[in-house]
Amino acid sequence: MANKKRVVVTGMGAITPIGIGVDEYWKGLAEGRNGVAPITHFDASAFDTKFAAEVKGFNPENYLDKKSIKRLDPFAQFAIATAKMAIDDSGINFDKIDRERFGVIYGSGIGGMETLQQQHWIYFQSGNPKNISPLFIPMMISDIAAGQISIHFGLKGPNYATTSACATASHAIADAFVWIQRGSADLIICGGSEAAITEVSVAGFNAMKAISTWNERYAEASRPFDKDRNGFVMGEGAGTLILEELEHALNRGAKIYAEISGVGLTADAYHITAPAPGGEGAARSMREAIKDAELTVNDIDYINAHGTSTQYNDVNETNAIKSVFGQRAYELIISSTKSMTGHLLGAAGGIEAIATILAMNNNLIPPTINLTTPDPECDLNYSPLKASPREINAAISNTFGFGGHNASLLFKKYEE
């Protein structure tokens, strides 16, 4: 398409286990802050896993009135709060924009799990269906974050949710990019939110042996690419971006963080939880992103890896990178910010896109903490233990989800 619009990032908001707000989040990333601690949301003493990466110090009253708070599951509270941060960051004057061309594409992998669990208990303890809250369904459904952001800010453009497990937020960002690129919207709030550190979620991930059980060494448990890794660490929070058509951004004098210039979306078509052998689907998603951006492998300086700290992902993602980049793979710097934040499931792609953009803006690659004994099959440069200074002109953020969903987002420094 010769008439494709250019798309830039003009606002960001983050609620993470290592900091609330983009500035505090970046500070945490740069210094290698560890967000993993014993679970406080519930009594985890009977669980195989007793730790997670919880958000600390979030006060919804800083962003919402008390009536709204009672009507929103925590995942939707995170979503609205980060959307407000991103809008404030972007300097948008609502009196001067067309709200019918301002959309919201926003996802959650699990949705209102806390609400679902609470209402389930209310019914089965009482046996009375009339005790179920009339707000149960609109608090629980995964699309409600997108709807609530739209309602709160009066945004009438494209509006829907993505749900693709751990690739959810990246799919939302990719869709927003395409809608703006084709001229159907001027601005779109996009990203993902998750608040699923609950009894049922932790028990479910324990049952499938997906999460780490290093209770005595919880601070070291999230260790992507390390020989001793034994599962991911659950996280929670939200990452929200405002994507904007370039000319629209320039006309209003917006600051531009980065340009999103390519996306790659593929399917493994292989297994419900395990990645395709050799990271074949992940390799195709990275190739597609580079091709879409009209760049080459030699243009990429950094990859924010999916890097979950699971046996399957880390080797397969490493192999995928080698497959795409060849010898260039050994010149790249890669890192997994999940080593600090844990795995935010459907919100991972949101906070990791922000991490990728901030790394590019600061020419500093966040570390992969806890990487003390590299897996021999993971032999690339993962920025172990400390941040790596590096000139970054173009970078990829990878997210891969249960069900075989692969998404790669390519960001580059904005140039006129």
KEKE-3310 file (N, C-alpha, C; in steps of 0.2 Angstrom, whole numbers, plus 5000, padded with zeros to 4 digits):
npx = (5004:5004:5000:5000:4998:5010:5014:5015:5020:5013:5010:5011:5007:5009:5007:5015:5023:5036:5035:5024:5018:5026:5039:5044:5043:5052:5064:5065:5067:5079:5088:5087:5077:5068:5052:5046:5038:5032:5015:5002:4989:4980:4979:4992:4997:4994:4997:5006:5014:5019:5022:5023:5022:5016:5007:5012:5006:4996:4983:4967:4959:4966:4963:4950:4933:4924:4912:4914:4925:4920:4912:4921:4932:4948:4957:4951:4952:4965:4967:4960:4966:4979:4977:4972:4984:4992:4985:4986:5000:5001:4997:4985:4972:4956:4946:4950:4951:4945:4933:4927:4936:4945:4950:4949:4957:4959:4965:4963:4970:4963:4954:4941:4945:4945:4933:4925:4928:4924:4910:4907:4909:4900:4888:4889:4891:4879:4869:4859:4853:4849:4858:4869:4878:4871:4880:4890:4892:4896:4907:4916:4919:4930:4931:4928:4936:4941:4929:4925:4936:4933:4921:4924:4932:4925:4927:4925:4929:4935:4932:4936:4940:4955:4959:4971:4979:4995:4999:4990:4990:5000:4994:4983:4990:4995:4984:4979:4989:4987:4974:4975:4985:4979:4971:4959:4957:4963:4969:4973:4970:4979:4983:4986:4978:4980:4974:4976:4981:4975:4967:4961:4968:4981:4981:4977:4988:4998:4993:4995:5009:5016:5021:5034:5040:5049:5049:5057:5067:5062:5064:5074:5067:5062:5070:5074:5081:5091:5099:5094:5080:5063:5050:5037:5034:5020:5013:5005:4996:4996:4999:4999:4997:4997:4994:4996:4992:5005:5005:4994:4999:5010:5004:4997:5008:5013:5023:5035:5038:5042:5042:5030:5033:5032:5023:5022:5012:5008:5004:5007:5000:5001:5001:4992:4999:5013:5027:5030:5042:5059:5055:5048:5036:5037:5049:5044:5035:5044:5051:5041:5038:5049:5050:5038:5041:5050:5063:5079:5088:5099:5097:5091:5093:5090:5081:5067:5064:5051:5054:5051:5055:5053:5055:5053:5050:5061:5072:5067:5063:5076:5082:5073:5077:5090:5087:5081:5090:5103:5121:5120:5113:5121:5127:5117:5108:5099:5085:5075:5063:5054:5061:5061:5048:5040:5028:5015:5005:4991:4994:5007:5013:5010:5017:5029:5031:5032:5044:5053:5052:5057:5069:5075:5074:5083:5094:5098:5099:5088:5092:5093:5089:5095:5100:5112:5118:5120:5110:5116:5111:5105:5113:5115:5117:5110:5110:5114:5111:5114:5111:5113:5122:5118:5117:5102:5092:5082:5070:5063:5049:5044:5030:5022:5009:4999:4990:4997:4999:5008:5016:5025:5032:5038:5048:5055:5067:5060:5061:5061)
npy = (4994:5010:5021:5020:5026:5033:5028:5033:5033:5042:5043:5035:5024:5015:5002:4992:4978:4983:4996:5011:5021:5027:5033:5028:5015:5013:5017:5007:4996:4999:4999:4986:4981:4970:4963:4952:4944:4936:4931:4942:4944:4934:4920:4910:4898:4885:4882:4876:4886:4900:4913:4929:4942:4955:4970:4985:4997:5003:5015:5015:5027:5037:5039:5036:5038:5034:5026:5021:5013:5003:4996:4990:4978:4974:4972:4981:4993:4995:4996:5008:5017:5017:5021:5034:5040:5038:5047:5059:5060:5062:5074:5077:5088:5088:5096:5099:5088:5075:5065:5054:5048:5043:5029:5013:4999:4986:4974:4958:4944:4935:4942:4948:4939:4939:4945:4935:4924:4928:4930:4917:4910:4917:4912:4898:4896:4901:4896:4902:4909:4922:4930:4933:4946:4960:4967:4957:4951:4962:4966:4956:4952:4950:4961:4972:4982:4989:4994:5002:5011:5018:5024:5031:5042:5046:5041:5037:5030:5015:5001:4988:4972:4962:4945:4934:4925:4926:4934:4944:4959:4963:4960:4969:4981:4979:4978:4991:4998:4994:4999:5013:5015:5012:5022:5023:5028:5041:5042:5029:5021:5008:4992:4981:4973:4965:4956:4944:4936:4926:4913:4903:4905:4903:4890:4884:4886:4880:4867:4863:4864:4875:4886:4893:4885:4889:4892:4895:4902:4913:4926:4924:4916:4920:4918:4919:4910:4904:4890:4884:4887:4885:4887:4900:4916:4923:4938:4955:4969:4983:4989:5003:5011:5026:5026:5035:5044:5050:5063:5069:5069:5078:5089:5093:5096:5085:5076:5063:5047:5035:5027:5015:5003:4990:4974:4957:4943:4927:4910:4895:4883:4870:4865:4866:4872:4871:4878:4878:4866:4871:4885:4889:4896:4908:4912:4915:4926:4936:4938:4942:4954:4962:4962:4969:4981:4985:4983:4976:4961:4966:4979:4978:4981:4977:4965:4963:4950:4937:4927:4919:4911:4898:4880:4876:4888:4897:4891:4888:4901:4907:4898:4902:4916:4914:4907:4917:4928:4923:4924:4937:4936:4934:4946:4954:4962:4955:4954:4949:4957:4951:4944:4953:4959:4948:4938:4945:4940:4943:4956:4957:4961:4974:4981:4977:4982:4996:4995:4992:5003:5013:5008:5010:5024:5028:5022:5011:4995:4985:4974:4956:4949:4938:4929:4918:4906:4902:4893:4880:4879:4891:4903:4916:4934:4940:4951:4949:4951:4965:4981:4986:4997:5003:5009:5010:5009:5002:4990:4975:4968:4954:4943:4928:4916:4904:4892:4894:4907:4920:4935:4949:4965:4979:4993:5009:5022:5038:5047:5061)
npz = (5000:4995:5000:5014:5031:5042:5059:5076:5093:5106:5119:5135:5148:5164:5175:5186:5194:5198:5199:5198:5186:5172:5173:5185:5183:5173:5180:5189:5180:5174:5185:5188:5197:5208:5207:5213:5227:5242:5241:5244:5242:5245:5257:5254:5259:5258:5245:5231:5225:5233:5230:5220:5208:5213:5211:5220:5231:5224:5222:5219:5220:5217:5203:5200:5205:5220:5219:5206:5207:5215:5206:5197:5192:5198:5186:5177:5184:5184:5170:5166:5174:5169:5156:5158:5163:5151:5142:5149:5148:5135:5132:5126:5119:5122:5116:5104:5096:5086:5093:5087:5079:5088:5095:5105:5108:5117:5128:5138:5145:5154:5161:5172:5184:5199:5202:5196:5204:5217:5216:5212:5224:5233:5227:5229:5242:5248:5240:5234:5219:5218:5225:5217:5210:5201:5194:5191:5178:5169:5176:5175:5162:5148:5139:5145:5149:5138:5134:5146:5146:5134:5138:5149:5144:5133:5120:5103:5092:5084:5094:5104:5111:5113:5115:5118:5126:5132:5122:5121:5123:5114:5102:5103:5101:5089:5081:5083:5077:5063:5060:5061:5052:5040:5039:5046:5059:5070:5082:5094:5109:5117:5122:5137:5151:5167:5181:5189:5200:5210:5220:5212:5200:5203:5208:5196:5187:5194:5194:5181:5181:5177:5183:5193:5208:5218:5232:5243:5238:5231:5226:5217:5207:5195:5181:5167:5153:5161:5167:5178:5178:5182:5178:5176:5184:5191:5187:5188:5182:5171:5155:5144:5129:5118:5101:5087:5072:5061:5055:5061:5075:5073:5069:5081:5089:5097:5108:5102:5105:5099:5083:5077:5066:5061:5061:5066:5065:5069:5069:5078:5076:5082:5097:5112:5123:5122:5113:5095:5088:5088:5089:5078:5074:5081:5075:5062:5065:5069:5057:5049:5055:5053:5039:5036:5041:5032:5034:5038:5045:5049:5054:5066:5084:5096:5106:5115:5124:5124:5134:5146:5157:5157:5153:5140:5133:5133:5126:5114:5109:5109:5099:5088:5086:5082:5070:5063:5062:5060:5060:5065:5076:5087:5089:5093:5107:5119:5130:5145:5152:5161:5170:5181:5182:5183:5175:5166:5159:5150:5149:5147:5134:5134:5144:5141:5128:5131:5139:5129:5120:5129:5132:5120:5119:5129:5126:5133:5138:5147:5161:5161:5175:5188:5180:5181:5179:5164:5152:5142:5130:5128:5122:5118:5120:5133:5141:5155:5172:5174:5167:5150:5141:5125:5108:5101:5087:5081:5087:5093:5101:5108:5110:5115:5115:5125:5115:5104:5099:5091:5092:5086:5088:5080:5084:5080:5081:5079:5064:5054)
capx = (5000:5009:4997:5000:5000:5015:5010:5019:5018:5013:5008:5011:5005:5011:5006:5019:5026:5042:5034:5018:5019:5031:5045:5046:5044:5059:5069:5065:5070:5086:5092:5086:5073:5065:5046:5044:5038:5027:5008:4998:4982:4976:4983:4994:5001:4992:4998:5013:5018:5017:5024:5021:5025:5010:5007:5012:5005:4991:4977:4962:4956:4970:4961:4943:4928:4923:4907:4916:4929:4916:4909:4926:4937:4955:4960:4948:4954:4972:4967:4958:4972:4985:4974:4973:4992:4994:4982:4990:5007:5001:4995:4979:4967:4950:4942:4953:4952:4938:4933:4924:4942:4949:4948:4951:4958:4962:4964:4965:4970:4959:4948:4939:4945:4944:4926:4922:4929:4920:4903:4906:4909:4894:4882:4889:4890:4872:4864:4854:4856:4848:4863:4874:4877:4869:4887:4895:4895:4900:4914:4920:4920:4937:4931:4925:4942:4940:4922:4926:4940:4929:4915:4927:4935:4921:4931:4919:4932:4935:4932:4935:4945:4959:4961:4975:4983:5001:5000:4984:4992:5003:4988:4979:4994:4996:4977:4978:4993:4984:4968:4978:4989:4974:4967:4952:4957:4968:4972:4970:4973:4979:4987:4982:4978:4978:4974:4973:4984:4970:4967:4960:4973:4988:4980:4977:4994:5001:4991:4998:5016:5019:5024:5039:5038:5055:5046:5063:5071:5057:5067:5078:5063:5061:5077:5074:5087:5095:5099:5090:5074:5058:5043:5037:5032:5014:5013:4999:4997:4994:5003:4994:5000:4993:4996:4993:4994:5010:5003:4990:5003:5014:4999:4996:5014:5014:5030:5035:5042:5045:5038:5029:5034:5030:5021:5022:5007:5008:5001:5011:4996:5005:5000:4989:5003:5020:5028:5032:5049:5063:5052:5046:5031:5040:5053:5040:5032:5049:5052:5035:5038:5055:5047:5032:5044:5054:5070:5083:5090:5105:5094:5088:5098:5088:5075:5064:5061:5046:5058:5046:5059:5050:5060:5051:5050:5068:5076:5064:5064:5083:5082:5070:5081:5096:5085:5080:5096:5109:5126:5119:5110:5126:5128:5111:5107:5092:5084:5069:5061:5050:5065:5060:5041:5036:5024:5009:5000:4988:4996:5014:5015:5009:5022:5036:5032:5034:5051:5057:5053:5061:5076:5078:5075:5088:5100:5100:5095:5087:5095:5089:5091:5095:5104:5118:5120:5116:5108:5121:5107:5103:5120:5116:5119:5104:5111:5113:5112:5115:5109:5119:5122:5119:5114:5096:5088:5076:5070:5057:5046:5040:5025:5019:5004:4996:4986:5001:4998:5014:5016:5031:5031:5045:5048:5061:5067:5057:5065:5056)
capy = (5000:5016:5027:5019:5031:5032:5028:5034:5032:5048:5043:5029:5023:5008:5000:4986:4976:4986:5003:5013:5026:5026:5035:5024:5008:5013:5017:5000:4992:5001:4997:4979:4980:4963:4964:4946:4943:4932:4933:4945:4945:4928:4915:4905:4893:4878:4881:4874:4892:4905:4920:4931:4949:4959:4977:4987:5004:5006:5017:5017:5033:5043:5039:5035:5040:5028:5023:5018:5008:4997:4993:4988:4973:4977:4973:4986:4999:4996:4998:5015:5021:5018:5025:5041:5041:5039:5053:5065:5060:5063:5081:5078:5093:5085:5101:5100:5082:5071:5059:5048:5045:5041:5022:5010:4992:4984:4967:4955:4937:4932:4947:4949:4933:4941:4945:4928:4919:4930:4928:4910:4908:4919:4907:4891:4896:4903:4891:4906:4913:4929:4933:4935:4954:4962:4969:4952:4950:4968:4967:4950:4950:4953:4966:4978:4987:4993:4998:5007:5017:5022:5027:5036:5047:5048:5039:5034:5026:5008:4999:4981:4969:4956:4940:4929:4923:4931:4939:4949:4966:4964:4960:4975:4986:4978:4980:4998:5001:4993:5003:5020:5014:5012:5028:5023:5032:5046:5040:5023:5019:5001:4988:4976:4973:4958:4956:4937:4933:4923:4906:4898:4905:4900:4883:4881:4886:4874:4860:4862:4864:4880:4892:4891:4883:4890:4896:4897:4906:4916:4932:4921:4911:4922:4917:4917:4908:4901:4882:4881:4889:4880:4890:4907:4919:4927:4945:4958:4976:4985:4994:5006:5016:5029:5026:5041:5045:5055:5070:5071:5070:5083:5095:5096:5097:5080:5073:5057:5042:5031:5025:5008:5002:4983:4969:4951:4939:4920:4904:4889:4877:4864:4862:4871:4876:4870:4881:4874:4865:4876:4891:4890:4901:4914:4915:4918:4932:4941:4939:4946:4961:4965:4963:4974:4988:4986:4984:4970:4959:4970:4985:4977:4981:4974:4961:4962:4943:4934:4926:4917:4907:4891:4876:4876:4895:4900:4888:4889:4908:4907:4895:4906:4921:4912:4906:4923:4933:4920:4926:4943:4935:4935:4954:4958:4961:4953:4954:4948:4961:4947:4943:4958:4960:4942:4937:4949:4936:4947:4963:4957:4964:4982:4984:4976:4987:5002:4994:4992:5010:5017:5006:5014:5032:5029:5019:5007:4989:4983:4968:4950:4948:4931:4924:4917:4900:4901:4886:4880:4880:4898:4905:4923:4940:4942:4957:4946:4954:4972:4985:4986:5003:5001:5013:5006:5012:4998:4985:4970:4966:4947:4940:4922:4914:4898:4892:4895:4914:4924:4942:4953:4972:4982:5000:5012:5029:5042:5052:5065)
capz = (5000:4994:5004:5021:5036:5048:5066:5081:5100:5109:5126:5139:5155:5166:5182:5186:5200:5200:5199:5196:5182:5167:5175:5191:5180:5169:5185:5191:5174:5173:5191:5190:5203:5208:5209:5216:5234:5244:5239:5250:5240:5249:5261:5250:5263:5255:5238:5229:5224:5238:5228:5214:5207:5214:5211:5226:5232:5219:5225:5213:5222:5213:5196:5200:5211:5224:5216:5200:5210:5217:5200:5192:5194:5198:5180:5174:5187:5181:5163:5166:5177:5164:5150:5161:5163:5144:5140:5152:5145:5128:5131:5121:5121:5119:5113:5097:5092:5084:5097:5083:5076:5093:5097:5110:5107:5123:5130:5144:5144:5158:5163:5180:5188:5206:5202:5195:5210:5223:5214:5213:5231:5235:5225:5231:5250:5249:5236:5231:5213:5218:5228:5212:5209:5194:5191:5190:5171:5166:5179:5174:5155:5146:5134:5148:5150:5132:5135:5151:5144:5130:5141:5154:5140:5127:5114:5099:5087:5084:5101:5105:5115:5111:5120:5115:5131:5134:5116:5120:5123:5108:5097:5103:5099:5082:5078:5083:5071:5057:5059:5060:5046:5034:5039:5049:5065:5071:5088:5097:5116:5116:5127:5140:5159:5170:5189:5190:5206:5214:5222:5207:5195:5205:5208:5189:5184:5198:5191:5174:5182:5173:5187:5198:5215:5222:5238:5248:5234:5227:5223:5211:5204:5188:5179:5160:5150:5166:5167:5183:5178:5183:5177:5176:5190:5189:5188:5187:5181:5165:5150:5139:5124:5113:5095:5083:5065:5062:5053:5067:5080:5072:5069:5088:5093:5102:5108:5099:5109:5094:5077:5076:5059:5058:5066:5063:5069:5066:5073:5078:5074:5085:5103:5116:5128:5120:5107:5090:5088:5086:5089:5070:5073:5083:5069:5057:5067:5069:5050:5046:5058:5049:5032:5036:5042:5026:5037:5037:5051:5052:5057:5073:5089:5103:5106:5122:5123:5128:5140:5152:5162:5156:5150:5133:5129:5132:5121:5107:5107:5107:5092:5083:5085:5078:5064:5059:5062:5058:5064:5068:5083:5092:5089:5096:5114:5121:5138:5147:5158:5165:5176:5186:5183:5182:5168:5167:5155:5144:5150:5146:5128:5135:5148:5137:5122:5134:5140:5122:5118:5134:5131:5114:5120:5134:5123:5138:5138:5154:5162:5163:5182:5191:5175:5184:5176:5158:5149:5136:5123:5127:5121:5116:5125:5136:5146:5162:5179:5174:5161:5144:5136:5118:5103:5098:5082:5080:5092:5093:5107:5107:5115:5113:5120:5125:5109:5098:5096:5091:5090:5086:5087:5079:5085:5078:5083:5075:5060:5050)
cpx = (5004:5006:4996:5002:5006:5011:5016:5016:5019:5011:5009:5009:5007:5009:5009:5021:5032:5041:5027:5020:5026:5038:5048:5047:5051:5065:5070:5068:5077:5091:5091:5082:5069:5058:5042:5044:5033:5020:5005:4991:4977:4981:4985:4998:4999:4994:5005:5017:5015:5020:5022:5024:5018:5012:5007:5010:5000:4985:4972:4959:4960:4967:4954:4939:4926:4917:4909:4921:4925:4913:4914:4930:4944:4958:4957:4951:4961:4972:4965:4963:4977:4983:4974:4980:4994:4991:4985:4997:5007:5000:4989:4974:4960:4945:4945:4954:4945:4938:4930:4930:4947:4946:4951:4952:4962:4960:4966:4965:4965:4953:4947:4939:4943:4936:4922:4922:4925:4913:4902:4905:4902:4888:4883:4889:4883:4867:4859:4856:4854:4853:4869:4872:4875:4875:4892:4897:4898:4906:4919:4923:4926:4937:4929:4930:4941:4934:4923:4930:4937:4924:4918:4929:4931:4924:4926:4922:4931:4936:4931:4941:4949:4960:4965:4981:4989:5002:4995:4986:4995:4998:4984:4983:4995:4990:4977:4983:4990:4978:4970:4982:4985:4970:4960:4951:4963:4973:4969:4974:4973:4984:4984:4983:4977:4979:4972:4977:4979:4971:4967:4965:4979:4987:4980:4984:4999:4999:4994:5006:5019:5022:5029:5037:5044:5053:5052:5067:5067:5060:5072:5074:5062:5068:5077:5081:5093:5094:5094:5083:5069:5051:5043:5034:5026:5015:5006:5001:4994:4999:4999:4998:4995:4997:4993:4996:4999:5008:4999:4994:5007:5010:4997:5002:5015:5021:5029:5040:5046:5040:5037:5029:5033:5028:5021:5017:5007:5005:5006:5007:4999:5002:4996:4993:5010:5021:5030:5039:5053:5061:5050:5041:5033:5045:5050:5037:5038:5051:5047:5036:5044:5053:5042:5035:5049:5061:5073:5085:5096:5103:5092:5094:5097:5082:5073:5060:5055:5049:5055:5049:5056:5055:5059:5052:5057:5072:5073:5064:5071:5084:5079:5074:5087:5093:5084:5086:5102:5115:5125:5116:5115:5129:5123:5112:5100:5091:5077:5067:5056:5054:5064:5052:5037:5032:5017:5004:4997:4991:5004:5016:5014:5015:5029:5037:5035:5042:5055:5058:5057:5068:5079:5079:5081:5095:5103:5096:5094:5090:5090:5092:5091:5098:5111:5122:5117:5115:5113:5117:5104:5110:5121:5117:5112:5104:5110:5115:5112:5113:5115:5118:5123:5115:5108:5093:5082:5076:5063:5055:5042:5036:5022:5014:5001:4990:4990:5001:5005:5013:5023:5030:5038:5044:5055:5061:5064:5061:5060:5057)
cpy = (5006:5021:5025:5024:5029:5032:5029:5033:5039:5049:5036:5029:5016:5008:4993:4984:4979:4994:5005:5020:5024:5027:5030:5017:5008:5013:5010:4995:4993:4999:4989:4977:4973:4964:4958:4946:4938:4935:4936:4945:4939:4924:4910:4899:4886:4877:4879:4880:4897:4912:4922:4938:4953:4966:4980:4995:5007:5008:5019:5024:5039:5044:5039:5037:5033:5023:5018:5012:5002:4993:4990:4983:4976:4977:4979:4993:5000:4999:5006:5019:5023:5022:5033:5044:5043:5046:5059:5066:5063:5071:5082:5083:5090:5089:5101:5093:5079:5065:5053:5045:5043:5034:5019:5002:4989:4977:4965:4948:4933:4936:4947:4942:4934:4941:4938:4924:4921:4929:4921:4907:4911:4914:4901:4891:4897:4898:4895:4910:4920:4933:4936:4943:4955:4965:4964:4951:4956:4969:4962:4950:4954:4960:4973:4983:4991:4997:5003:5013:5021:5027:5033:5043:5049:5047:5035:5031:5019:5006:4992:4978:4963:4951:4934:4927:4928:4935:4944:4956:4968:4964:4966:4981:4985:4980:4988:5001:5000:4998:5010:5020:5015:5018:5028:5026:5036:5044:5033:5022:5011:4998:4983:4976:4966:4959:4949:4933:4931:4916:4902:4899:4902:4893:4880:4881:4881:4868:4858:4862:4869:4886:4889:4890:4884:4895:4899:4902:4910:4922:4930:4917:4913:4923:4915:4916:4905:4893:4880:4884:4884:4882:4897:4910:4924:4934:4948:4966:4978:4990:4996:5011:5020:5029:5032:5042:5051:5062:5073:5073:5077:5090:5098:5097:5092:5078:5066:5052:5038:5030:5017:5007:4995:4979:4963:4946:4932:4916:4898:4883:4870:4861:4868:4875:4876:4874:4876:4872:4870:4883:4893:4896:4908:4917:4918:4925:4938:4943:4944:4954:4965:4967:4969:4981:4990:4987:4977:4968:4963:4977:4984:4977:4978:4970:4961:4955:4942:4931:4924:4914:4900:4887:4877:4883:4897:4897:4889:4896:4909:4904:4899:4912:4920:4910:4912:4927:4930:4922:4933:4942:4936:4942:4957:4957:4960:4953:4952:4952:4957:4944:4947:4959:4954:4942:4940:4946:4941:4954:4963:4961:4972:4984:4983:4980:4994:5001:4995:4999:5014:5015:5010:5021:5033:5026:5014:5001:4986:4976:4962:4948:4940:4926:4923:4911:4899:4894:4886:4881:4887:4902:4912:4928:4942:4947:4954:4951:4962:4975:4986:4993:5001:5006:5008:5011:5009:4992:4981:4968:4959:4945:4933:4919:4907:4898:4893:4902:4917:4931:4946:4960:4975:4990:5002:5019:5033:5047:5055:5062)
cpz = (5000:4999:5012:5026:5040:5054:5071:5088:5103:5116:5129:5146:5158:5174:5182:5193:5202:5199:5196:5192:5177:5170:5181:5188:5176:5174:5187:5186:5174:5179:5192:5196:5202:5211:5212:5223:5236:5243:5245:5248:5243:5253:5256:5253:5261:5248:5236:5228:5229:5236:5221:5213:5207:5213:5218:5226:5227:5223:5220:5214:5219:5206:5195:5206:5214:5222:5210:5202:5212:5211:5195:5195:5194:5191:5176:5177:5184:5174:5162:5169:5172:5158:5152:5161:5156:5141:5143:5149:5138:5126:5126:5124:5118:5115:5106:5093:5091:5088:5093:5079:5081:5096:5103:5108:5113:5126:5137:5143:5148:5161:5170:5184:5196:5206:5201:5201:5216:5222:5214:5220:5234:5234:5229:5239:5252:5246:5233:5225:5214:5222:5224:5211:5202:5190:5189:5183:5168:5170:5177:5166:5152:5142:5138:5149:5144:5132:5140:5149:5139:5133:5146:5150:5134:5121:5109:5093:5087:5092:5102:5109:5111:5117:5117:5120:5132:5128:5116:5119:5116:5102:5097:5100:5091:5078:5077:5077:5064:5055:5058:5053:5039:5034:5042:5056:5066:5077:5091:5104:5115:5121:5131:5148:5161:5178:5191:5195:5211:5215:5216:5201:5197:5205:5201:5186:5188:5195:5185:5175:5177:5177:5192:5205:5220:5228:5243:5244:5229:5223:5217:5206:5196:5185:5172:5157:5154:5166:5172:5183:5179:5183:5178:5183:5188:5191:5187:5185:5174:5161:5145:5135:5120:5106:5091:5076:5065:5061:5059:5073:5079:5072:5076:5092:5098:5102:5106:5102:5104:5088:5078:5069:5056:5063:5062:5068:5065:5071:5073:5075:5076:5091:5107:5121:5125:5114:5101:5090:5085:5085:5082:5070:5075:5078:5064:5059:5067:5061:5047:5049:5054:5042:5032:5037:5037:5029:5035:5044:5054:5055:5064:5078:5095:5102:5114:5121:5127:5135:5146:5158:5163:5152:5142:5130:5128:5127:5114:5105:5105:5100:5087:5081:5081:5071:5059:5057:5060:5063:5067:5075:5088:5093:5093:5104:5115:5128:5139:5153:5163:5171:5182:5187:5184:5176:5169:5162:5150:5144:5148:5140:5129:5138:5144:5131:5125:5136:5134:5120:5123:5133:5125:5115:5124:5131:5129:5138:5145:5155:5162:5170:5183:5186:5177:5181:5169:5155:5143:5130:5122:5127:5118:5121:5127:5142:5153:5167:5179:5167:5156:5140:5129:5113:5100:5094:5080:5084:5091:5100:5105:5112:5112:5118:5119:5119:5103:5095:5097:5089:5091:5084:5086:5079:5082:5080:5077:5071:5055:5043)
residu = (MET:ALA:ASN:LYS:LYS:ARG:VAL:VAL:VAL:THR:GLY:MET:GLY:ALA:ILE:THR:PRO:ILE:GLY:ILE:GLY:VAL:ASP:GLU:TYR:TRP:LYS:GLY:LEU:ALA:GLU:GLY:ARG:ASN:GLY:VAL:ALA:PRO:ILE:THR:HIS:PHE:ASP:ALA:SER:ALA:PHE:ASP:THR:LYS:PHE:ALA:ALA:GLU:VAL:LYS:GLY:PHE:ASN:PRO:GLU:ASN:TYR:LEU:ASP:LYS:LYS:SER:ILE:LYS:ARG:LEU:ASP:PRO:PHE:ALA:GLN:PHE:ALA:ILE:ALA:THR:ALA:LYS:MET:ALA:ILE:ASP:ASP:SER:GLY:ILE:ASN:PHE:ASP:LYS:ILE:ASP:ARG:GLU:ARG:PHE:GLY:VAL:ILE:TYR:GLY:SER:GLY:ILE:GLY:GLY:MET:GLU:THR:LEU:GLN:GLN:GLN:HIS:TRP:ILE:TYR:PHE:GLN:SER:GLY:ASN:PRO:LYS:ASN:ILE:SER:PRO:LEU:PHE:ILE:PRO:MET:MET:ILE:SER:ASP:ILE:ALA:ALA:GLY:GLN:ILE:SER:ILE:HIS:PHE:GLY:LEU:LYS:GLY:PRO:ASN:TYR:ALA:THR:THR:SER:ALA:CYS:ALA:THR:ALA:SER:HIS:ALA:ILE:ALA:ASP:ALA:PHE:VAL:TRP:ILE:GLN:ARG:GLY:SER:ALA:ASP:LEU:ILE:ILE:CYS:GLY:GLY:SER:GLU:ALA:ALA:ILE:THR:GLU:VAL:SER:VAL:ALA:GLY:PHE:ASN:ALA:MET:LYS:ALA:ILE:SER:THR:TRP:ASN:GLU:ARG:TYR:ALA:GLU:ALA:SER:ARG:PRO:PHE:ASP:LYS:ASP:ARG:ASN:GLY:PHE:VAL:MET:GLY:GLU:GLY:ALA:GLY:THR:LEU:ILE:LEU:GLU:GLU:LEU:GLU:HIS:ALA:LEU:ASN:ARG:GLY:ALA:LYS:ILE:TYR:ALA:GLU:ILE:SER:GLY:VAL:GLY:LEU:THR:ALA:ASP:ALA:TYR:HIS:ILE:THR:ALA:PRO:ALA:PRO:GLY:GLY:GLU:GLY:ALA:ALA:ARG:SER:MET:ARG:GLU:ALA:ILE:LYS:ASP:ALA:GLU:LEU:THR:VAL:ASN:ASP:ILE:ASP:TYR:ILE:ASN:ALA:HIS:GLY:THR:SER:THR:GLN:TYR:ASN:ASP:VAL:ASN:GLU:THR:ASN:ALA:ILE:LYS:SER:VAL:PHE:GLY:GLN:ARG:ALA:TYR:GLU:LEU:ILE:ILE:SER:SER:THR:LYS:SER:MET:THR:GLY:HIS:LEU:LEU:GLY:ALA:ALA:GLY:GLY:ILE:GLU:ALA:ILE:ALA:THR:ILE:LEU:ALA:MET:ASN:ASN:ASN:LEU:ILE:PRO:PRO:THR:ILE:ASN:LEU:THR:THR:PRO:ASP:PRO:GLU:CYS:ASP:LEU:ASN:TYR:SER:PRO:LEU:LYS:ALA:SER:PRO:ARG:GLU:ILE:ASN:ALA:ALA:ILE:SER:ASN:THR:PHE:GLY:PHE:GLY:GLY:HIS:ASN:ALA:SER:LEU:LEU:PHE:LYS:LYS:TYR:GLU:GLU)
# end
